[in-house]
């Protein structure tokens, strides 16, 4: 099972229920990533240079750096 990491800059790459890595606002300087499942899409534009903003199921909010897609 290969894992493909896809850019988080494009809305078309991200759907509710997808596993993603985000950077929360308070971690922007360090670049610390948080893993989670998308609960809500917060960015409405088709792309964003710093990543699409989402809310995770845990309630954390941040910009998507990578979308993690597991392939069989």
C-alpha positions, 0 to 999 in steps of 0.5 A: 500500500503506497502513500501519495502526498498531494499538495494542500494548495488546491481545493480540488485535492481536499474533501471532507473525510480526507486525512491531511497534515495542517499547520496551525497558526500558532505553529507557522514559525516552526512549521510543526504539522498536525495530522487529522481528518477534515471535518470542514473546508473553510477556504472558498477560493479554488486555491491558496498559496499557503494552503486551503484552510480546514477544520479537523474533526478534533476542532483544530484549524489550520492550512493544509500542507499535504493530503495523505492518500492511501492507495492499495 
